Amino acid sequence: MIIRAILFLIGFGLTVAGGVSLIGYLNLLAMGNSFLDYISFAVKRPECYLFPIGILFIMGSLINKKPDQTLREE
């Protein structure tokens, strides 16, 4: 249980870091670049990969791999 909580918190931190970077790079649109320019720039930046990696960590921590043993009747 504690491993899942730690995995969730690490995933949350990575998601926040990557999301802040993606939002910060939205200033490229205000400078006159197209949305495709924004996407191609974000794909080349390593800190933008933190967002999907963090989402995967969060999903991995929330998926129940074992059946719930508290609901079993003996």
Distance bins in CASP14 RR format, pairs under 12 A and 6 or more apart:
PFRMAT RR
TARGET T0000
AUTHOR 0000-0000-0000
RMODE 2
METHOD distances of the structure
MODEL  1
1 7 0 0 0 0 0 1 0 0 0 0 0
1 8 0 0 0 0 0 1 0 0 0 0 0
1 61 0 0 0 0 0 1 0 0 0 0 0
1 64 0 0 0 0 0 1 0 0 0 0 0
1 66 0 0 0 0 0 1 0 0 0 0 0
2 8 0 0 0 0 0 1 0 0 0 0 0
2 9 0 0 0 0 0 1 0 0 0 0 0
2 61 0 0 0 0 0 1 0 0 0 0 0
3 9 0 0 0 0 0 1 0 0 0 0 0
3 10 0 0 0 0 0 1 0 0 0 0 0
3 57 0 0 0 0 0 1 0 0 0 0 0
3 60 0 0 0 0 0 1 0 0 0 0 0
3 61 0 0 0 0 1 0 0 0 0 0 0
3 65 0 0 0 0 0 1 0 0 0 0 0
4 10 0 0 0 0 0 1 0 0 0 0 0
4 11 0 0 0 0 0 1 0 0 0 0 0
4 57 0 0 0 0 0 1 0 0 0 0 0
4 58 0 0 0 0 0 1 0 0 0 0 0
4 59 0 0 0 0 0 1 0 0 0 0 0
4 60 0 0 0 0 1 0 0 0 0 0 0
4 61 1 0 1 0 0 0 0 0 0 0 0
4 62 1 0 0 1 0 0 0 0 0 0 0
4 63 0 0 0 0 1 0 0 0 0 0 0
4 64 0 0 0 0 1 0 0 0 0 0 0
4 65 0 0 0 0 1 0 0 0 0 0 0
4 66 0 0 0 0 0 1 0 0 0 0 0
5 11 0 0 0 0 0 1 0 0 0 0 0
5 12 0 0 0 0 0 1 0 0 0 0 0
5 57 0 0 0 0 0 1 0 0 0 0 0
5 58 0 0 0 0 0 1 0 0 0 0 0
5 61 1 0 0 1 0 0 0 0 0 0 0
5 62 0 0 0 0 0 1 0 0 0 0 0
6 12 0 0 0 0 0 1 0 0 0 0 0
6 13 0 0 0 0 0 1 0 0 0 0 0
6 57 0 0 0 0 1 0 0 0 0 0 0
6 58 0 0 0 0 0 1 0 0 0 0 0
6 61 0 0 0 0 1 0 0 0 0 0 0
7 13 0 0 0 0 0 1 0 0 0 0 0
7 14 0 0 0 0 0 1 0 0 0 0 0
7 53 0 0 0 0 0 1 0 0 0 0 0
7 54 0 0 0 0 1 0 0 0 0 0 0
7 56 0 0 0 0 0 1 0 0 0 0 0
7 57 1 0 1 0 0 0 0 0 0 0 0
7 58 0 0 0 0 1 0 0 0 0 0 0
7 59 0 0 0 0 0 1 0 0 0 0 0
7 60 1 0 0 1 0 0 0 0 0 0 0
7 61 1 0 1 0 0 0 0 0 0 0 0
7 62 0 0 0 0 1 0 0 0 0 0 0
7 63 0 0 0 0 0 1 0 0 0 0 0
8 14 0 0 0 0 0 1 0 0 0 0 0
8 15 0 0 0 0 0 1 0 0 0 0 0
8 54 0 0 0 0 1 0 0 0 0 0 0
8 55 0 0 0 0 0 1 0 0 0 0 0
8 56 0 0 0 0 0 1 0 0 0 0 0
8 57 1 0 0 1 0 0 0 0 0 0 0
8 58 1 0 1 0 0 0 0 0 0 0 0
8 59 0 0 0 0 1 0 0 0 0 0 0
8 60 0 0 0 0 1 0 0 0 0 0 0
8 61 1 0 1 0 0 0 0 0 0 0 0
8 62 1 0 0 1 0 0 0 0 0 0 0
8 63 0 0 0 0 0 1 0 0 0 0 0
9 15 0 0 0 0 0 1 0 0 0 0 0
9 16 0 0 0 0 0 1 0 0 0 0 0
9 54 0 0 0 0 0 1 0 0 0 0 0
9 57 0 0 0 0 1 0 0 0 0 0 0
9 58 0 0 0 0 1 0 0 0 0 0 0
9 61 0 0 0 0 1 0 0 0 0 0 0
10 16 0 0 0 0 0 1 0 0 0 0 0
10 17 0 0 0 0 0 1 0 0 0 0 0
10 50 0 0 0 0 0 1 0 0 0 0 0
10 53 0 0 0 0 1 0 0 0 0 0 0
10 54 1 0 0 1 0 0 0 0 0 0 0
10 56 0 0 0 0 0 1 0 0 0 0 0
10 57 1 0 1 0 0 0 0 0 0 0 0
10 58 0 0 0 0 1 0 0 0 0 0 0
10 60 0 0 0 0 0 1 0 0 0 0 0
10 61 0 0 0 0 1 0 0 0 0 0 0
11 17 0 0 0 0 1 0 0 0 0 0 0
11 18 0 0 0 0 0 1 0 0 0 0 0
11 19 0 0 0 0 0 1 0 0 0 0 0
11 50 0 0 0 0 1 0 0 0 0 0 0
11 51 0 0 0 0 0 1 0 0 0 0 0
11 52 0 0 0 0 0 1 0 0 0 0 0
11 53 1 0 0 1 0 0 0 0 0 0 0
11 54 1 1 0 0 0 0 0 0 0 0 0
11 55 1 0 0 1 0 0 0 0 0 0 0
11 56 0 0 0 0 1 0 0 0 0 0 0
11 57 1 1 0 0 0 0 0 0 0 0 0
11 58 1 0 1 0 0 0 0 0 0 0 0
11 59 0 0 0 0 1 0 0 0 0 0 0
11 60 0 0 0 0 1 0 0 0 0 0 0
11 61 1 0 0 1 0 0 0 0 0 0 0
11 62 0 0 0 0 0 1 0 0 0 0 0
12 18 0 0 0 0 0 1 0 0 0 0 0
12 19 0 0 0 0 0 1 0 0 0 0 0
12 50 0 0 0 0 0 1 0 0 0 0 0
12 51 0 0 0 0 0 1 0 0 0 0 0
12 53 0 0 0 0 0 1 0 0 0 0 0
12 54 1 0 0 1 0 0 0 0 0 0 0
12 55 0 0 0 0 1 0 0 0 0 0 0
12 57 0 0 0 0 1 0 0 0 0 0 0
12 58 1 0 0 1 0 0 0 0 0 0 0
12 59 0 0 0 0 0 1 0 0 0 0 0
12 61 0 0 0 0 1 0 0 0 0 0 0
12 62 0 0 0 0 0 1 0 0 0 0 0
13 19 0 0 0 0 1 0 0 0 0 0 0
13 20 0 0 0 0 1 0 0 0 0 0 0
13 50 0 0 0 0 1 0 0 0 0 0 0
13 51 0 0 0 0 0 1 0 0 0 0 0
13 53 0 0 0 0 0 1 0 0 0 0 0
13 54 1 0 0 1 0 0 0 0 0 0 0
13 55 0 0 0 0 0 1 0 0 0 0 0
13 57 0 0 0 0 1 0 0 0 0 0 0
13 58 0 0 0 0 1 0 0 0 0 0 0
14 20 0 0 0 0 0 1 0 0 0 0 0
14 21 0 0 0 0 0 1 0 0 0 0 0
14 47 0 0 0 0 1 0 0 0 0 0 0
14 48 0 0 0 0 0 1 0 0 0 0 0
14 49 0 0 0 0 1 0 0 0 0 0 0
14 50 1 0 1 0 0 0 0 0 0 0 0
14 51 1 0 0 1 0 0 0 0 0 0 0
14 52 0 0 0 0 1 0 0 0 0 0 0
14 53 1 0 1 0 0 0 0 0 0 0 0
14 54 1 1 0 0 0 0 0 0 0 0 0
14 55 0 0 0 0 1 0 0 0 0 0 0
14 56 0 0 0 0 1 0 0 0 0 0 0
14 57 1 0 0 1 0 0 0 0 0 0 0
14 58 0 0 0 0 1 0 0 0 0 0 0
14 61 0 0 0 0 0 1 0 0 0 0 0
15 21 0 0 0 0 0 1 0 0 0 0 0
15 22 0 0 0 0 0 1 0 0 0 0 0
15 48 0 0 0 0 0 1 0 0 0 0 0
15 49 0 0 0 0 0 1 0 0 0 0 0
15 50 1 0 0 1 0 0 0 0 0 0 0
15 51 1 0 1 0 0 0 0 0 0 0 0
15 52 0 0 0 0 1 0 0 0 0 0 0
15 53 0 0 0 0 1 0 0 0 0 0 0
15 54 1 0 1 0 0 0 0 0 0 0 0
15 55 1 0 1 0 0 0 0 0 0 0 0
15 56 0 0 0 0 1 0 0 0 0 0 0
15 57 1 0 0 1 0 0 0 0 0 0 0
15 58 1 0 0 1 0 0 0 0 0 0 0
15 59 0 0 0 0 0 1 0 0 0 0 0
15 61 0 0 0 0 0 1 0 0 0 0 0
16 22 0 0 0 0 0 1 0 0 0 0 0
16 23 0 0 0 0 0 1 0 0 0 0 0
16 47 0 0 0 0 0 1 0 0 0 0 0
16 50 0 0 0 0 1 0 0 0 0 0 0
16 51 0 0 0 0 1 0 0 0 0 0 0
16 54 0 0 0 0 1 0 0 0 0 0 0
16 55 0 0 0 0 0 1 0 0 0 0 0
16 57 0 0 0 0 0 1 0 0 0 0 0
16 58 0 0 0 0 0 1 0 0 0 0 0
17 23 0 0 0 0 0 1 0 0 0 0 0
17 24 0 0 0 0 0 1 0 0 0 0 0
17 45 0 0 0 0 0 1 0 0 0 0 0
17 46 0 0 0 0 0 1 0 0 0 0 0
17 47 1 0 0 1 0 0 0 0 0 0 0
17 48 0 0 0 0 1 0 0 0 0 0 0
17 49 0 0 0 0 0 1 0 0 0 0 0
17 50 1 0 1 0 0 0 0 0 0 0 0
17 51 1 0 0 1 0 0 0 0 0 0 0
17 53 0 0 0 0 1 0 0 0 0 0 0
17 54 0 0 0 0 1 0 0 0 0 0 0
18 24 0 0 0 0 1 0 0 0 0 0 0
18 25 0 0 0 0 0 1 0 0 0 0 0
18 42 0 0 0 0 1 0 0 0 0 0 0
18 45 0 0 0 0 1 0 0 0 0 0 0
18 46 0 0 0 0 0 1 0 0 0 0 0
18 47 1 0 1 0 0 0 0 0 0 0 0
18 48 1 0 0 1 0 0 0 0 0 0 0
18 49 1 0 0 1 0 0 0 0 0 0 0
18 50 1 0 1 0 0 0 0 0 0 0 0
18 51 1 0 1 0 0 0 0 0 0 0 0
18 52 0 0 0 0 1 0 0 0 0 0 0
18 53 0 0 0 0 1 0 0 0 0 0 0
18 54 0 0 0 0 1 0 0 0 0 0 0
18 55 0 0 0 0 1 0 0 0 0 0 0
19 25 0 0 0 0 1 0 0 0 0 0 0
19 26 0 0 0 0 0 1 0 0 0 0 0
19 42 0 0 0 0 0 1 0 0 0 0 0
19 45 0 0 0 0 0 1 0 0 0 0 0
19 47 0 0 0 0 1 0 0 0 0 0 0
19 48 1 0 0 1 0 0 0 0 0 0 0
19 49 0 0 0 0 0 1 0 0 0 0 0
19 50 1 0 0 1 0 0 0 0 0 0 0
19 51 1 0 1 0 0 0 0 0 0 0 0
19 52 0 0 0 0 0 1 0 0 0 0 0
19 53 0 0 0 0 0 1 0 0 0 0 0
19 54 0 0 0 0 1 0 0 0 0 0 0
19 55 0 0 0 0 0 1 0 0 0 0 0
20 26 0 0 0 0 0 1 0 0 0 0 0
20 47 0 0 0 0 1 0 0 0 0 0 0
20 48 0 0 0 0 0 1 0 0 0 0 0
20 50 0 0 0 0 1 0 0 0 0 0 0
20 51 0 0 0 0 1 0 0 0 0 0 0
21 27 0 0 0 0 0 1 0 0 0 0 0
21 41 0 0 0 0 0 1 0 0 0 0 0
21 42 0 0 0 0 1 0 0 0 0 0 0
21 45 1 0 0 1 0 0 0 0 0 0 0
21 46 0 0 0 0 1 0 0 0 0 0 0
21 47 1 0 1 0 0 0 0 0 0 0 0
21 48 1 0 1 0 0 0 0 0 0 0 0
21 49 0 0 0 0 1 0 0 0 0 0 0
21 50 1 0 0 1 0 0 0 0 0 0 0
21 51 1 0 0 1 0 0 0 0 0 0 0
22 28 0 0 0 0 0 1 0 0 0 0 0
22 29 0 0 0 0 0 1 0 0 0 0 0
22 38 0 0 0 0 1 0 0 0 0 0 0
22 39 0 0 0 0 0 1 0 0 0 0 0
22 41 0 0 0 0 0 1 0 0 0 0 0
22 42 1 0 0 1 0 0 0 0 0 0 0
22 43 0 0 0 0 0 1 0 0 0 0 0
22 45 0 0 0 0 1 0 0 0 0 0 0
22 47 0 0 0 0 1 0 0 0 0 0 0
22 48 1 0 1 0 0 0 0 0 0 0 0
22 49 0 0 0 0 0 1 0 0 0 0 0
22 50 0 0 0 0 1 0 0 0 0 0 0
22 51 1 0 0 1 0 0 0 0 0 0 0
22 52 0 0 0 0 0 1 0 0 0 0 0
23 29 0 0 0 0 0 1 0 0 0 0 0
23 38 0 0 0 0 0 1 0 0 0 0 0
23 42 0 0 0 0 0 1 0 0 0 0 0
23 47 0 0 0 0 0 1 0 0 0 0 0
23 48 0 0 0 0 0 1 0 0 0 0 0
23 51 0 0 0 0 0 1 0 0 0 0 0
24 30 0 0 0 0 0 1 0 0 0 0 0
24 31 0 0 0 0 0 1 0 0 0 0 0
24 38 0 0 0 0 0 1 0 0 0 0 0
24 41 0 0 0 0 0 1 0 0 0 0 0
24 42 0 0 0 0 1 0 0 0 0 0 0
24 45 0 0 0 0 0 1 0 0 0 0 0
24 47 0 0 0 0 0 1 0 0 0 0 0
24 48 0 0 0 0 0 1 0 0 0 0 0
25 31 0 0 0 0 0 1 0 0 0 0 0
25 33 0 0 0 0 1 0 0 0 0 0 0
25 35 0 0 0 0 0 1 0 0 0 0 0
25 37 0 0 0 0 0 1 0 0 0 0 0
25 38 1 0 0 1 0 0 0 0 0 0 0
25 39 0 0 0 0 1 0 0 0 0 0 0
25 40 0 0 0 0 0 1 0 0 0 0 0
25 41 1 0 0 1 0 0 0 0 0 0 0
25 42 1 0 1 0 0 0 0 0 0 0 0
25 43 0 0 0 0 0 1 0 0 0 0 0
25 44 0 0 0 0 0 1 0 0 0 0 0
25 45 1 0 0 1 0 0 0 0 0 0 0
25 47 0 0 0 0 1 0 0 0 0 0 0
25 48 1 0 0 1 0 0 0 0 0 0 0
25 51 0 0 0 0 0 1 0 0 0 0 0
26 32 0 0 0 0 0 1 0 0 0 0 0
26 33 0 0 0 0 0 1 0 0 0 0 0
26 35 0 0 0 0 0 1 0 0 0 0 0
26 37 0 0 0 0 0 1 0 0 0 0 0
26 38 1 0 0 1 0 0 0 0 0 0 0
26 39 0 0 0 0 0 1 0 0 0 0 0
26 41 0 0 0 0 0 1 0 0 0 0 0
26 42 0 0 0 0 1 0 0 0 0 0 0
26 48 0 0 0 0 0 1 0 0 0 0 0
27 33 0 0 0 0 1 0 0 0 0 0 0
27 38 0 0 0 0 1 0 0 0 0 0 0
27 41 0 0 0 0 0 1 0 0 0 0 0
27 42 0 0 0 0 0 1 0 0 0 0 0
28 34 0 0 0 0 1 0 0 0 0 0 0
28 35 0 0 0 0 1 0 0 0 0 0 0
28 36 0 0 0 0 0 1 0 0 0 0 0
28 37 1 0 0 1 0 0 0 0 0 0 0
28 38 1 0 1 0 0 0 0 0 0 0 0
28 39 0 0 0 0 1 0 0 0 0 0 0
28 40 0 0 0 0 0 1 0 0 0 0 0
28 41 1 0 0 1 0 0 0 0 0 0 0
28 42 0 0 0 0 1 0 0 0 0 0 0
28 45 0 0 0 0 0 1 0 0 0 0 0
29 35 1 0 0 1 0 0 0 0 0 0 0
29 36 0 0 0 0 0 1 0 0 0 0 0
29 37 0 0 0 0 1 0 0 0 0 0 0
29 38 1 0 1 0 0 0 0 0 0 0 0
29 39 0 0 0 0 0 1 0 0 0 0 0
29 41 0 0 0 0 0 1 0 0 0 0 0
29 42 0 0 0 0 0 1 0 0 0 0 0
30 38 0 0 0 0 0 1 0 0 0 0 0
31 37 0 0 0 0 1 0 0 0 0 0 0
31 38 0 0 0 0 0 1 0 0 0 0 0
31 41 0 0 0 0 0 1 0 0 0 0 0
32 38 0 0 0 0 1 0 0 0 0 0 0
33 39 0 0 0 0 0 1 0 0 0 0 0
33 40 0 0 0 0 1 0 0 0 0 0 0
33 41 1 0 0 1 0 0 0 0 0 0 0
33 42 0 0 0 0 0 1 0 0 0 0 0
34 40 0 0 0 0 1 0 0 0 0 0 0
34 41 0 0 0 0 0 1 0 0 0 0 0
35 41 0 0 0 0 0 1 0 0 0 0 0
35 42 0 0 0 0 0 1 0 0 0 0 0
36 42 0 0 0 0 0 1 0 0 0 0 0
36 43 0 0 0 0 0 1 0 0 0 0 0
37 43 0 0 0 0 0 1 0 0 0 0 0
37 44 0 0 0 0 0 1 0 0 0 0 0
38 44 0 0 0 0 0 1 0 0 0 0 0
38 45 0 0 0 0 0 1 0 0 0 0 0
38 48 0 0 0 0 0 1 0 0 0 0 0
39 45 0 0 0 0 0 1 0 0 0 0 0
39 48 0 0 0 0 1 0 0 0 0 0 0
40 48 0 0 0 0 0 1 0 0 0 0 0
41 47 0 0 0 0 0 1 0 0 0 0 0
41 48 0 0 0 0 1 0 0 0 0 0 0
42 48 1 0 1 0 0 0 0 0 0 0 0
42 49 0 0 0 0 1 0 0 0 0 0 0
42 50 0 0 0 0 0 1 0 0 0 0 0
42 51 0 0 0 0 1 0 0 0 0 0 0
42 52 0 0 0 0 0 1 0 0 0 0 0
43 49 0 0 0 0 1 0 0 0 0 0 0
43 51 0 0 0 0 0 1 0 0 0 0 0
43 52 0 0 0 0 0 1 0 0 0 0 0
45 51 0 0 0 0 0 1 0 0 0 0 0
46 53 0 0 0 0 0 1 0 0 0 0 0
47 53 0 0 0 0 0 1 0 0 0 0 0
48 54 0 0 0 0 0 1 0 0 0 0 0
49 55 0 0 0 0 0 1 0 0 0 0 0
49 56 0 0 0 0 0 1 0 0 0 0 0
50 56 0 0 0 0 0 1 0 0 0 0 0
50 57 0 0 0 0 0 1 0 0 0 0 0
51 57 0 0 0 0 0 1 0 0 0 0 0
51 58 0 0 0 0 0 1 0 0 0 0 0
52 58 0 0 0 0 0 1 0 0 0 0 0
52 59 0 0 0 0 0 1 0 0 0 0 0
53 59 0 0 0 0 0 1 0 0 0 0 0
53 60 0 0 0 0 0 1 0 0 0 0 0
54 60 0 0 0 0 1 0 0 0 0 0 0
54 61 0 0 0 0 1 0 0 0 0 0 0
55 61 0 0 0 0 0 1 0 0 0 0 0
55 62 0 0 0 0 0 1 0 0 0 0 0
56 62 0 0 0 0 0 1 0 0 0 0 0
56 63 0 0 0 0 0 1 0 0 0 0 0
57 63 0 0 0 0 0 1 0 0 0 0 0
64 70 0 0 0 0 0 1 0 0 0 0 0
64 71 0 0 0 0 0 1 0 0 0 0 0
66 72 0 0 0 0 0 1 0 0 0 0 0
END
